[in-house]
Amino acid sequence: MAKIDWKQEVHKRKNELIQDLQGLLRIRSVLNETNATEEAPLGTGVKKALEYLLDLGKRDGFLIKNVGNLAGHLEMGSGDGLIAALCHVDVVPEGDGWIVDPFGGEIREGRIYGRGAIDDKGPTIAAYYGMKIVRDLGLPIDKRIRLIIGTDEESKWRCVNHYFENEEMPDRGFAPDADFPVIHAEKGIADFDLKQNRNSLREKGAKITLISFFSGRRYNMVPDYARAVLDIQQEQTEILQQFNDFIYRQELTGRYYVESGYVVLELEGISAHGMEPDHGKNAGLLLAGFLSTIKIDRKGMEFIKAAVHFFLGDSRGRALGVQHKDEQMGDVTINVGIMTYNDEDGGRFGLNMRYPASFSLDEGMEKIMRAAEEFHFQVSDISNLKPHYVPADDILIQKLVKVYEQQTNEKAELLAISGGTYARSLQSGVAFGALFPGRPDVAHQKDEYMELEDLLRAAALYAQAFYELALDE
């Protein structure tokens, strides 16, 4: 067989590929269980995105299957062996401050913009076209190739859990949902809550009372907005001047106003992926930092003091007693993705902890429980994804390294990351792209984008990867 120019094959399909991606980006596929139905268990937007990709597969002649409206797959080829790419079409909420329409699929200066452009709709369409090219060329393969579509990657992974309870586990596979060259090690990820003891009493007659506090929508996002509502039974001018001074010193954007007799303080931060909280500015923690400087009621202050003591300026778990560093996989990190408070329920912190394989989660949670009790908080609602590791001499890694080095003429260094990808749900899987070395990671940020050049390069890499993996060793 003549040598295949994978990049040229992608460029032949460039316009169609971009149009299909724009269609997917224009679907607001954010988890919304308030409008969930039996046919759309994670919300209508998520279901629409799943159906969109299944419809593309039907259009192009793949075998398609909807698996309980939580996942699906497209398949080609025959044989007992199965190779797969695991993608997802759900996205985190768009957040605030976008310059472009977050669901417009707009192209500007060589980039395609939209929530999910790099995480994970752009890479998903690149993988889809990689699979399509192998099929269009009629290449001889020894195994089946499957594109598995998830819809709950940004939350609880109910999609892949349901999928693999009902469908075949691939022999090998990759997730196009992180970085190139090849990621063979991923930290463990634990989501859990710290909840304030409801027996804490509010101080009667307090001059300033914290009525409510809100910041954040997801455990794995650094919140870019926070709102506190105060009942101020004294002259308000001094407090508001202090807030203005705080905003100025911290070089932040904020505002205040009166609503229904209460003073409302709002603060803007910078959103980022929760795998590295220091890449963003947590609006909730910053606002808590300000509130800690004024005298508010006892119950509200317990919530604020816990935020400041445990988390403000400390993304490594030092105050919680879980600071730990692994030479290969890095630090334990803790992102405060959600902060809420009201008089009836008290306060809650929704935490996303990433930890290396050398860290004992059980011992770490015991330390966190003891530390939290001192501030009248309790640990609850723990979910966990264990660390993931594939050795460098595995045939899966060897083939992907070969593909990457052939197409880029660059050394394929193996990587370890703080993020969590679907690769860990496979018996043999790694993350493979689609962020190229040197590119900024704009996942979960406002004005998320993917370079069109990178989109096409990734599709070429996925096409060859599918082909190489689908051949007998």
LUMMISE-621622 format. One line per field, with one value per residue (C-alpha): x, y, z; residue in three letters; residue number from 1. Coordinates in pm, 1 decimal. Layout:
! residues N
c1 = (X; ...)
c2 = (Y; ...)
c3 = (Z; ...)
resn = (ALA; ...)
resi = (NUM; ...)
! end
This chain:
! residues 473
c1 = (0.0; 121.8; 225.1; -71.1; -48.0; -272.5; -253.8; -355.4; -652.4; -767.6; -727.8; -948.0; -1225.0; -1139.0; -1455.5; -1687.5; -1497.4; -1523.5; -1893.5; -1965.2; -1773.9; -1962.5; -2289.0; -2178.2; -2044.7; -2380.9; -2551.8; -2551.8; -2481.8; -2451.0; -2573.0; -2923.7; -3104.4; -3389.1; -3527.4; -3425.1; -3660.2; -3633.5; -3530.0; -3288.5; -3160.0; -2892.5; -3098.7; -3217.0; -2902.3; -2677.2; -2915.8; -2918.9; -2538.7; -2533.9; -2794.0; -2601.4; -2293.7; -2495.2; -2665.7; -2324.4; -2232.7; -2554.4; -2495.8; -2148.2; -2239.4; -2113.0; -2296.1; -2450.3; -2592.1; -2754.4; -2682.3; -2955.3; -2943.7; -2632.5; -2373.8; -2342.1; -2097.7; -2010.8; -1840.4; -1666.8; -1478.1; -1506.5; -1318.7; -1296.4; -1057.5; -1184.0; -1001.2; -1176.0; -1150.6; -1353.0; -1485.2; -1742.3; -1992.9; -2100.4; -1942.3; -1907.1; -2124.5; -2000.5; -1948.3; -1932.3; -1729.8; -1711.4; -1619.4; -1770.5; -2089.6; -1993.6; -2223.3; -2168.2; -1882.9; -1732.7; -1404.9; -1161.7; -799.3; -743.8; -925.2; -1266.2; -1433.2; -1694.4; -1747.7; -1608.6; -1383.6; -1082.7; -1272.2; -1389.8; -1598.0; -1308.5; -1100.7; -1414.1; -1478.3; -1107.7; -1125.9; -1446.8; -1281.3; -976.8; -1203.7; -1391.1; -1070.1; -972.7; -1316.7; -1322.6; -985.9; -1100.6; -785.4; -747.4; -775.3; -789.4; -1001.3; -1314.8; -1281.9; -1530.0; -1585.9; -1751.2; -1947.5; -1994.2; -2228.1; -2133.4; -1754.4; -1766.1; -1968.3; -2007.7; -1910.9; -2249.5; -2220.5; -1914.2; -2017.6; -2348.7; -2182.4; -1936.4; -2204.4; -2382.0; -2119.4; -1791.0; -1465.2; -1216.0; -882.3; -704.3; -801.2; -729.4; -908.3; -856.0; -919.2; -589.5; -240.4; -5.8; 224.3; 99.3; -31.2; 27.8; -30.0; -323.2; -379.8; -665.6; -964.1; -1186.2; -1489.3; -1638.3; -1819.3; -1740.9; -2072.8; -2118.4; -2277.6; -2637.1; -2640.9; -2413.7; -2607.3; -2639.0; -2534.7; -2842.2; -2825.8; -2521.2; -2463.0; -2366.9; -2525.9; -2428.1; -2760.5; -2627.5; -2313.6; -2279.7; -1983.9; -1919.0; -2114.6; -1887.0; -1629.4; -1371.6; -1388.6; -1226.9; -1525.2; -1511.1; -1803.9; -1909.5; -2203.2; -2260.8; -2578.2; -2541.9; -2788.5; -2607.2; -2769.5; -2533.1; -2397.6; -2310.5; -2070.4; -1762.8; -1815.4; -1870.4; -1560.7; -1360.1; -1495.4; -1394.6; -1046.8; -1017.1; -1111.9; -858.2; -572.0; -639.6; -686.0; -1024.7; -1362.5; -1654.1; -1970.2; -2223.8; -2589.6; -2893.2; -3163.2; -3474.7; -3305.9; -2989.8; -2643.2; -2518.0; -2146.3; -2033.9; -1681.4; -1530.9; -1237.5; -1074.4; -1203.1; -969.5; -975.3; -983.1; -683.7; -460.2; -642.7; -349.5; -413.1; -728.3; -850.7; -1116.5; -1381.8; -1542.8; -1223.4; -1129.4; -1469.5; -1438.5; -1102.4; -1271.2; -1556.0; -1301.8; -1187.1; -1525.4; -1720.5; -2016.3; -2239.3; -2085.3; -2231.7; -2146.2; -1797.4; -1740.2; -1805.2; -1582.4; -1299.7; -1300.8; -1273.3; -982.1; -800.0; -819.6; -819.8; -729.1; -382.0; -351.9; -431.8; -196.8; -389.0; -136.2; -393.7; -592.5; -280.5; -267.7; 23.8; 205.7; 435.0; 513.9; 823.3; 640.3; 284.6; 329.7; 135.9; -191.9; -416.8; -751.9; -993.4; -1284.5; -1530.7; -1847.4; -1914.9; -2268.0; -2415.8; -2760.1; -2905.6; -3107.5; -2846.7; -2527.0; -2218.9; -2086.3; -1759.7; -1760.7; -1402.5; -1211.5; -891.4; -632.0; -373.5; -79.9; -58.7; 179.3; -84.3; -314.8; -666.1; -801.3; -536.6; -580.9; -957.6; -909.1; -680.6; -931.2; -1213.2; -1016.3; -918.4; -1274.4; -1423.3; -1226.3; -1429.1; -1758.6; -1760.6; -1815.0; -1703.4; -1978.6; -2064.2; -1724.1; -1671.9; -1338.9; -1156.0; -836.0; -500.8; -430.5; -99.3; 10.6; 378.6; 596.6; 664.2; 293.9; 220.7; -51.1; 198.9; 461.6; 222.7; 99.6; 456.0; 538.6; 244.2; 322.9; 691.9; 631.3; 385.8; 548.8; 919.4; 934.6; 1025.4; 716.6; 774.9; 540.4; 341.9; 167.4; -124.3; -352.1; -657.5; -876.2; -975.3; -1185.8; -861.2; -879.3; -1208.9; -1035.1; -847.6; -569.6; -600.0; -411.0; -488.2; -366.8; -406.8; -551.3; -359.1; -18.5; 296.1; 337.5; -30.0; -211.8; -473.9; -798.9; -1035.1; -1305.3; -1205.9; -1398.9; -1343.0; -1232.8; -1095.0; -898.9; -650.5; -782.3; -432.2; -423.4; -769.6; -654.8; -321.5; -503.8; -741.0; -443.1; -281.6; -606.0; -652.5; -310.7; -352.1; -678.0; -517.4; -202.7; -394.5; -642.8; -365.9; -257.2; 71.8)
c2 = (0.0; 350.3; 572.4; 768.2; 1145.2; 1174.6; 1552.7; 1583.9; 1356.2; 1582.6; 1895.8; 1741.6; 1733.8; 2061.5; 2257.2; 1971.8; 1905.4; 2267.9; 2286.0; 1972.1; 2112.3; 2441.6; 2251.2; 2070.4; 2387.3; 2558.9; 2311.2; 2421.8; 2076.3; 2170.8; 1928.5; 2031.0; 1779.3; 2020.5; 1956.1; 1589.2; 1326.1; 953.4; 1030.2; 1303.9; 1204.3; 1477.6; 1747.5; 1821.8; 2005.2; 1710.7; 1471.2; 1693.0; 1684.9; 1305.1; 1272.9; 1518.4; 1298.3; 980.4; 1147.1; 1230.7; 864.6; 757.1; 1007.8; 870.0; 502.2; 394.1; 151.6; 361.2; 281.8; 493.7; 341.0; 451.2; 816.7; 850.8; 743.2; 602.7; 479.0; 474.1; 163.6; 34.9; -278.3; -638.7; -890.3; -986.4; -708.9; -362.4; -27.2; 283.3; 654.2; 787.1; 1139.6; 1358.8; 1613.3; 1768.5; 2097.6; 2305.1; 2618.7; 2907.3; 3151.7; 3526.8; 3780.9; 3624.5; 3848.5; 3603.5; 3398.1; 3092.7; 2878.9; 3043.1; 2838.7; 3162.8; 3164.2; 3450.4; 3479.6; 3108.2; 2998.1; 2844.2; 2970.3; 2820.2; 2637.0; 2292.6; 2399.9; 2233.2; 2039.3; 1823.4; 1896.8; 2002.2; 1691.5; 1475.7; 1593.9; 1552.3; 1190.8; 1137.9; 1253.0; 1040.5; 737.9; 854.9; 884.2; 524.9; 416.4; 639.4; 504.7; 144.8; 59.7; -306.8; -340.9; -642.6; -500.2; -298.2; 75.7; 248.2; 610.3; 609.9; 923.3; 1028.3; 1294.4; 1335.4; 1369.6; 1711.3; 1579.9; 1225.1; 1000.7; 830.3; 798.6; 572.3; 384.8; 299.4; 232.0; -26.9; -194.3; -271.3; -269.1; -433.6; -311.6; -219.5; -398.3; -62.4; 296.8; 663.2; 976.1; 1285.5; 1510.5; 1640.6; 1698.0; 1566.9; 1376.8; 1091.7; 1104.1; 776.2; 885.1; 1074.1; 1185.5; 1054.7; 1287.7; 1310.6; 1538.0; 1597.2; 1854.8; 2024.4; 2114.2; 2345.4; 2201.9; 2323.0; 2356.3; 2656.9; 2952.4; 3292.0; 3578.6; 3776.7; 4150.0; 4143.7; 4473.4; 4292.6; 3957.7; 3735.8; 3644.2; 3440.8; 3366.1; 3210.0; 3124.4; 2852.5; 2601.6; 2297.6; 2124.1; 2124.1; 2495.0; 2792.9; 3028.5; 3361.0; 3519.5; 3554.2; 3721.7; 3799.5; 3946.6; 4137.3; 4280.9; 4589.4; 4745.3; 5043.1; 5313.3; 5141.3; 5398.4; 5276.8; 4913.1; 5001.6; 5222.4; 4932.2; 4712.1; 4968.3; 4992.5; 4614.1; 4592.6; 4861.6; 4701.5; 4355.7; 4492.7; 4323.5; 4407.3; 4429.8; 4621.1; 4677.5; 4777.2; 4761.3; 4504.2; 4450.2; 4640.0; 4426.5; 4520.3; 4299.1; 4264.4; 4109.6; 4020.8; 3888.9; 3651.5; 3451.4; 3106.2; 2813.4; 2435.1; 2300.5; 2074.1; 2378.1; 2633.0; 2874.1; 2937.7; 3128.9; 3377.3; 3224.9; 3494.6; 3316.6; 3294.1; 3651.9; 3777.6; 3568.2; 3734.2; 4072.7; 3960.3; 3828.7; 4188.5; 4313.4; 4200.4; 3985.4; 3748.9; 3443.5; 3173.3; 3363.5; 3430.5; 3060.0; 2996.6; 3284.1; 3194.7; 2834.6; 2956.5; 3184.2; 2945.6; 2635.3; 2767.3; 3132.3; 3127.8; 2754.0; 2524.2; 2250.7; 2140.9; 2265.1; 2388.3; 2066.5; 1860.4; 1684.2; 1858.4; 1594.0; 1595.7; 1309.4; 1328.4; 1193.0; 1319.0; 1639.0; 1796.1; 1728.4; 2018.6; 2132.5; 2351.2; 2521.3; 2495.9; 2576.4; 2799.8; 2849.4; 2980.3; 3056.7; 3078.2; 2758.0; 2523.0; 2691.8; 2686.4; 2436.9; 2402.9; 2181.8; 2060.2; 1894.9; 1725.5; 1587.0; 1350.6; 1137.4; 759.4; 781.7; 966.0; 763.6; 896.4; 719.7; 873.2; 1209.8; 1212.8; 1128.8; 1431.5; 1653.0; 1529.6; 1612.0; 1956.4; 2038.5; 1944.5; 2224.2; 2473.0; 2283.8; 2134.6; 1775.4; 1582.3; 1436.0; 1313.6; 1172.0; 1043.8; 921.1; 827.2; 638.4; 736.0; 586.5; 460.3; 271.5; 161.4; 310.8; -25.8; -99.0; -160.1; 108.4; 374.2; 248.3; 280.6; 626.8; 746.0; 619.3; 805.2; 1130.4; 1127.3; 1037.5; 1322.0; 1594.7; 1505.1; 1575.4; 1354.7; 1212.3; 1261.5; 1074.9; 1302.2; 1285.8; 1523.1; 1650.1; 1623.2; 1319.2; 1171.9; 881.4; 690.5; 575.0; 398.5; 165.3; -152.2; -19.1; 347.9; 675.2; 1036.7; 1141.0; 1511.2; 1734.0; 2025.7; 2056.3; 2147.1; 2519.7; 2604.0; 2771.0; 2556.8; 2753.5; 2472.8; 2595.4; 2957.2; 3237.0; 3268.2; 2904.0; 2820.4; 2573.8; 2668.3; 2546.4; 2434.4; 2217.8; 2079.4; 1953.0; 1824.6; 1632.5; 1474.1; 1348.8; 1202.0; 1029.1; 883.9; 720.0; 616.6; 436.0; 261.2; 152.4; 32.3; -163.8; -376.5; -700.7; -674.6)
c3 = (0.0; -86.6; 201.4; 333.9; 370.8; 675.5; 690.2; 326.8; 384.2; 666.1; 455.2; 186.0; 448.2; 623.5; 545.4; 633.7; 956.6; 1067.6; 982.0; 1183.1; 1479.1; 1460.5; 1473.7; 1788.1; 1954.2; 1902.2; 2134.2; 2499.2; 2638.1; 3005.5; 3272.5; 3377.8; 3591.4; 3664.2; 3314.8; 3308.9; 3170.6; 3111.9; 2754.4; 2864.5; 3211.8; 3216.5; 3046.6; 2697.0; 2587.3; 2671.2; 2496.4; 2187.1; 2165.6; 2193.8; 1920.3; 1701.5; 1699.6; 1651.0; 1354.9; 1204.1; 1235.4; 1069.2; 788.7; 722.5; 737.8; 1079.0; 1303.0; 1579.0; 1920.9; 2189.5; 2529.7; 2768.6; 2658.6; 2876.1; 2620.0; 2272.9; 2014.6; 1647.0; 1510.3; 1198.5; 1097.4; 1207.4; 1419.1; 1783.5; 1885.9; 1972.1; 1969.2; 2100.4; 2156.2; 2450.0; 2401.9; 2571.8; 2444.3; 2775.3; 2877.2; 3192.7; 3225.8; 3018.4; 3305.0; 3255.4; 3060.3; 2714.3; 2421.8; 2171.0; 2188.2; 2399.5; 2186.0; 1850.6; 1702.6; 1576.9; 1382.1; 1437.7; 1328.0; 1282.6; 1597.5; 1657.2; 1973.3; 2201.5; 2527.4; 2457.7; 2169.9; 2337.4; 2607.1; 2444.6; 2133.4; 1909.4; 1990.7; 1958.3; 1604.2; 1525.5; 1645.3; 1452.3; 1129.8; 1204.1; 1218.2; 909.0; 707.5; 786.8; 669.3; 358.2; 243.9; 286.9; 479.7; 579.7; 958.6; 1186.1; 1466.7; 1511.7; 1579.9; 1805.6; 1903.7; 2246.8; 2338.2; 2699.0; 2834.6; 3202.9; 3204.0; 3367.7; 3659.7; 3795.6; 3499.7; 3506.8; 3130.2; 3112.1; 3424.9; 3261.0; 2927.7; 3056.7; 3266.9; 2939.9; 2664.0; 2574.0; 2725.6; 2448.1; 2435.9; 2413.6; 2369.0; 2417.8; 2534.3; 2315.3; 2612.1; 2748.5; 2604.5; 2339.9; 2320.3; 2548.2; 2905.7; 3083.4; 3445.3; 3596.9; 3953.3; 4161.5; 4188.2; 4496.2; 4520.5; 4863.3; 5075.6; 5402.3; 5564.4; 5860.2; 6172.1; 6162.6; 6541.2; 6520.2; 6661.4; 6501.7; 6724.0; 6824.5; 6782.7; 6554.5; 6378.1; 6056.0; 5965.7; 5674.9; 5514.7; 5223.8; 5024.8; 4680.1; 4458.9; 4201.9; 3997.6; 3966.6; 4184.0; 3902.3; 3815.0; 3986.5; 4045.6; 3866.4; 4054.9; 4418.7; 4590.5; 4958.5; 5109.2; 5437.3; 5685.0; 5816.6; 6122.0; 6134.5; 5908.5; 5580.3; 5437.6; 5622.8; 5522.0; 5157.6; 5155.1; 5295.9; 5017.0; 4755.1; 4905.4; 4904.2; 4536.1; 4449.8; 4644.8; 4502.8; 4147.2; 4119.7; 3971.0; 4210.9; 4293.7; 4567.0; 4580.3; 4806.8; 4739.3; 4956.7; 5236.9; 5231.2; 5107.1; 4823.8; 4752.4; 4423.2; 4316.7; 3993.6; 3975.4; 3697.8; 3608.8; 3543.5; 3546.9; 3900.5; 3839.2; 3905.9; 4121.3; 4113.4; 3743.7; 3836.9; 4096.9; 4320.0; 4359.2; 4655.7; 4856.9; 4777.0; 4891.6; 5207.4; 5263.6; 5265.6; 5493.6; 5742.9; 5801.1; 5926.1; 6230.2; 6122.9; 6318.8; 6486.1; 6260.7; 5942.9; 6073.7; 6140.4; 5770.0; 5662.0; 5901.0; 5776.7; 5416.7; 5495.3; 5729.6; 5512.8; 5157.6; 5098.0; 4942.9; 5010.6; 4718.1; 4848.2; 5156.9; 5411.1; 5662.7; 5623.2; 5693.4; 5356.0; 5184.4; 4976.9; 4673.4; 4438.0; 4216.5; 3911.0; 3957.2; 4158.4; 4447.2; 4614.6; 4508.9; 4645.8; 4451.0; 4628.1; 4341.2; 4537.5; 4838.3; 4972.4; 5294.0; 5431.2; 5780.6; 5758.0; 5608.7; 5720.6; 5499.8; 5249.1; 5059.5; 4750.0; 4709.1; 4426.5; 4547.1; 4304.1; 4447.6; 4322.7; 4349.5; 4647.2; 4856.7; 5083.2; 5032.3; 5341.8; 5566.7; 5399.7; 5454.2; 5821.3; 5858.8; 5678.6; 5901.7; 6217.7; 6089.9; 5978.6; 6316.7; 6485.1; 6277.2; 6326.8; 5975.5; 5870.6; 5561.8; 5341.9; 4992.1; 4897.7; 4542.5; 4412.9; 4092.9; 4168.1; 4011.2; 3670.2; 3527.9; 3214.6; 3191.9; 2920.7; 2754.3; 2691.1; 2320.3; 2329.9; 2430.8; 2188.0; 1893.1; 1990.7; 2041.2; 1692.5; 1540.0; 1716.7; 1631.6; 1266.6; 1211.1; 1420.9; 1397.5; 1771.0; 2065.4; 2234.4; 2605.9; 2838.4; 3069.4; 3405.6; 3470.6; 3744.0; 3521.8; 3493.2; 3157.9; 3042.3; 2987.4; 3348.7; 3279.5; 3030.6; 3115.8; 2892.7; 2806.4; 2794.0; 2710.5; 2365.3; 2281.8; 2172.4; 2326.9; 2161.1; 2356.4; 2405.8; 2359.8; 2651.9; 2821.6; 2795.4; 2898.4; 3138.5; 3075.9; 2910.4; 2534.6; 2513.1; 2169.7; 1962.3; 1692.7; 1358.5; 1267.6; 1579.3; 1510.2; 1172.0; 1303.9; 1575.4; 1323.7; 1122.9; 1434.1; 1532.5; 1185.6; 1188.9; 1553.7; 1478.3; 1184.1; 1370.3; 1675.1; 1464.6; 1310.5; 1472.3; 1658.1)
resn = (MET; ALA; LYS; ILE; ASP; TRP; LYS; GLN; GLU; VAL; HIS; LYS; ARG; LYS; ASN; GLU; LEU; ILE; GLN; ASP; LEU; GLN; GLY; LEU; LEU; ARG; ILE; ARG; SER; VAL; LEU; ASN; GLU; THR; ASN; ALA; THR; GLU; GLU; ALA; PRO; LEU; GLY; THR; GLY; VAL; LYS; LYS; ALA; LEU; GLU; TYR; LEU; LEU; ASP; LEU; GLY; LYS; ARG; ASP; GLY; PHE; LEU; ILE; LYS; ASN; VAL; GLY; ASN; LEU; ALA; GLY; HIS; LEU; GLU; MET; GLY; SER; GLY; ASP; GLY; LEU; ILE; ALA; ALA; LEU; CYS; HIS; VAL; ASP; VAL; VAL; PRO; GLU; GLY; ASP; GLY; TRP; ILE; VAL; ASP; PRO; PHE; GLY; GLY; GLU; ILE; ARG; GLU; GLY; ARG; ILE; TYR; GLY; ARG; GLY; ALA; ILE; ASP; ASP; LYS; GLY; PRO; THR; ILE; ALA; ALA; TYR; TYR; GLY; MET; LYS; ILE; VAL; ARG; ASP; LEU; GLY; LEU; PRO; ILE; ASP; LYS; ARG; ILE; ARG; LEU; ILE; ILE; GLY; THR; ASP; GLU; GLU; SER; LYS; TRP; ARG; CYS; VAL; ASN; HIS; TYR; PHE; GLU; ASN; GLU; GLU; MET; PRO; ASP; ARG; GLY; PHE; ALA; PRO; ASP; ALA; ASP; PHE; PRO; VAL; ILE; HIS; ALA; GLU; LYS; GLY; ILE; ALA; ASP; PHE; ASP; LEU; LYS; GLN; ASN; ARG; ASN; SER; LEU; ARG; GLU; LYS; GLY; ALA; LYS; ILE; THR; LEU; ILE; SER; PHE; PHE; SER; GLY; ARG; ARG; TYR; ASN; MET; VAL; PRO; ASP; TYR; ALA; ARG; ALA; VAL; LEU; ASP; ILE; GLN; GLN; GLU; GLN; THR; GLU; ILE; LEU; GLN; GLN; PHE; ASN; ASP; PHE; ILE; TYR; ARG; GLN; GLU; LEU; THR; GLY; ARG; TYR; TYR; VAL; GLU; SER; GLY; TYR; VAL; VAL; LEU; GLU; LEU; GLU; GLY; ILE; SER; ALA; HIS; GLY; MET; GLU; PRO; ASP; HIS; GLY; LYS; ASN; ALA; GLY; LEU; LEU; LEU; ALA; GLY; PHE; LEU; SER; THR; ILE; LYS; ILE; ASP; ARG; LYS; GLY; MET; GLU; PHE; ILE; LYS; ALA; ALA; VAL; HIS; PHE; PHE; LEU; GLY; ASP; SER; ARG; GLY; ARG; ALA; LEU; GLY; VAL; GLN; HIS; LYS; ASP; GLU; GLN; MET; GLY; ASP; VAL; THR; ILE; ASN; VAL; GLY; ILE; MET; THR; TYR; ASN; ASP; GLU; ASP; GLY; GLY; ARG; PHE; GLY; LEU; ASN; MET; ARG; TYR; PRO; ALA; SER; PHE; SER; LEU; ASP; GLU; GLY; MET; GLU; LYS; ILE; MET; ARG; ALA; ALA; GLU; GLU; PHE; HIS; PHE; GLN; VAL; SER; ASP; ILE; SER; ASN; LEU; LYS; PRO; HIS; TYR; VAL; PRO; ALA; ASP; ASP; ILE; LEU; ILE; GLN; LYS; LEU; VAL; LYS; VAL; TYR; GLU; GLN; GLN; THR; ASN; GLU; LYS; ALA; GLU; LEU; LEU; ALA; ILE; SER; GLY; GLY; THR; TYR; ALA; ARG; SER; LEU; GLN; SER; GLY; VAL; ALA; PHE; GLY; ALA; LEU; PHE; PRO; GLY; ARG; PRO; ASP; VAL; ALA; HIS; GLN; LYS; ASP; GLU; TYR; MET; GLU; LEU; GLU; ASP; LEU; LEU; ARG; ALA; ALA; ALA; LEU; TYR; ALA; GLN; ALA; PHE; TYR; GLU; LEU; ALA; LEU; ASP; GLU)
resi = (1; 2; 3; 4; 5; 6; 7; 8; 9; 10; 11; 12; 13; 14; 15; 16; 17; 18; 19; 20; 21; 22; 23; 24; 25; 26; 27; 28; 29; 30; 31; 32; 33; 34; 35; 36; 37; 38; 39; 40; 41; 42; 43; 44; 45; 46; 47; 48; 49; 50; 51; 52; 53; 54; 55; 56; 57; 58; 59; 60; 61; 62; 63; 64; 65; 66; 67; 68; 69; 70; 71; 72; 73; 74; 75; 76; 77; 78; 79; 80; 81; 82; 83; 84; 85; 86; 87; 88; 89; 90; 91; 92; 93; 94; 95; 96; 97; 98; 99; 100; 101; 102; 103; 104; 105; 106; 107; 108; 109; 110; 111; 112; 113; 114; 115; 116; 117; 118; 119; 120; 121; 122; 123; 124; 125; 126; 127; 128; 129; 130; 131; 132; 133; 134; 135; 136; 137; 138; 139; 140; 141; 142; 143; 144; 145; 146; 147; 148; 149; 150; 151; 152; 153; 154; 155; 156; 157; 158; 159; 160; 161; 162; 163; 164; 165; 166; 167; 168; 169; 170; 171; 172; 173; 174; 175; 176; 177; 178; 179; 180; 181; 182; 183; 184; 185; 186; 187; 188; 189; 190; 191; 192; 193; 194; 195; 196; 197; 198; 199; 200; 201; 202; 203; 204; 205; 206; 207; 208; 209; 210; 211; 212; 213; 214; 215; 216; 217; 218; 219; 220; 221; 222; 223; 224; 225; 226; 227; 228; 229; 230; 231; 232; 233; 234; 235; 236; 237; 238; 239; 240; 241; 242; 243; 244; 245; 246; 247; 248; 249; 250; 251; 252; 253; 254; 255; 256; 257; 258; 259; 260; 261; 262; 263; 264; 265; 266; 267; 268; 269; 270; 271; 272; 273; 274; 275; 276; 277; 278; 279; 280; 281; 282; 283; 284; 285; 286; 287; 288; 289; 290; 291; 292; 293; 294; 295; 296; 297; 298; 299; 300; 301; 302; 303; 304; 305; 306; 307; 308; 309; 310; 311; 312; 313; 314; 315; 316; 317; 318; 319; 320; 321; 322; 323; 324; 325; 326; 327; 328; 329; 330; 331; 332; 333; 334; 335; 336; 337; 338; 339; 340; 341; 342; 343; 344; 345; 346; 347; 348; 349; 350; 351; 352; 353; 354; 355; 356; 357; 358; 359; 360; 361; 362; 363; 364; 365; 366; 367; 368; 369; 370; 371; 372; 373; 374; 375; 376; 377; 378; 379; 380; 381; 382; 383; 384; 385; 386; 387; 388; 389; 390; 391; 392; 393; 394; 395; 396; 397; 398; 399; 400; 401; 402; 403; 404; 405; 406; 407; 408; 409; 410; 411; 412; 413; 414; 415; 416; 417; 418; 419; 420; 421; 422; 423; 424; 425; 426; 427; 428; 429; 430; 431; 432; 433; 434; 435; 436; 437; 438; 439; 440; 441; 442; 443; 444; 445; 446; 447; 448; 449; 450; 451; 452; 453; 454; 455; 456; 457; 458; 459; 460; 461; 462; 463; 464; 465; 466; 467; 468; 469; 470; 471; 472; 473)
! end
